[in-house]
Amino acid sequence: MAEKRDLLGGPPATINVGLEVFADTLQELGFPVVQVDWRPSAGGDHRLTDLLSRLEQSGDSNAEGTN
């Protein structure tokens, strides 16, 4: 495992999840950045997320029964 002092020994490497403007700004400043295009499931709709979760669990149960 890396020592704490090693973490500050070089330039920061950034993984940006979300708004690309943050990654763009860091890149303009010369920092290495990886942009991840992540969005909350179901667009953040909690009701729809719950329904999708139930469907997924139902699908898992069905898959187990076919073996």
N, C-alpha and C positions, 0 to 999 in steps of 0.2 A: 504494500500500500504506500502511496506517495506521502512523503513527509509534508507537513504544513508549509515549511519554507520552500519546498519545490513548487508549490502552487503559484507562488509569486515570482518565480524565476524567469518567466518568459511572458510574452504578450498574452492577453486573455483570448481564449477561443470561446465563441458564443454560439449557442443553439437558440434561435429565436422561434417561439411558438406563438403565432398570432399575427399582430399587425406588422406588415412588411416594412413600414416606415422606420421601425426601430432597427431592423437589419440593414436597411438602406443607409441609415445614418452612420452606423458602425462601419459598414463597408467603405463609405466615403472617407472615413477617418483612417482607413487602412487596416482595420481589424478583420481577422478571418471570421466569417459568420456562415452558419448553415440555417437556412430558412425552412421551417416545417409548416406545411399547409395543413393545419389541424383546425377542426371545427367541432363544437359539441354535437353529440348525437342528436338527431331529430331537430337540429337548429336551435337547441337549448329549450325546446318545449318539454317540460317535465312530464306532462301527461302522456305525450307521444313516446317519450323515452321509456316510461313505465310499460306501456303497451308493447313496444318493441322488445323489451327485456322479457316480458311474459311469453311472447311468441318464440323468442330464442330458446328459452327454457323448455317450452313445449316441444320445439324441434329437437332439442337434445334428448328428451325423454323418448320421442318417437324413434330417433336413430338408435338408441340403446335397445329398443324392443325388436329391431330388425336383425340384430346379430344372432 
